[in-house]
């Protein structure tokens, strides 16, 4: 990050030049969740963003819903789940925070569908013993 001094009316003001992907506010387009970056934007909405409450709830609902669907599909006898979380499972917030950190560390998946990135993360983190 570069910091550049700016002089106005005899005062020095510091202006931060932050990449747009981390500084931008949530947009209504992010709620389409077409790719991982849009979902991460929702999950990390700044505290002062007017859409923060809706964004964080959408993020949580999306991720929990996708995981519950996985649990439902692989709940029958003889099923082989894609992921096997530890017992006890991490809290919902821990799991979301860890996924967001992983996604930020793997920008190569920013344009993938969020559910694909989520399961890529979980398979890497909690693989099942076969």
Beta strands, then each sheet from edge to edge (+ up, - down):
strand 1: 2-8
strand 2: 11-17
sheet 1: 1+ 2-
end
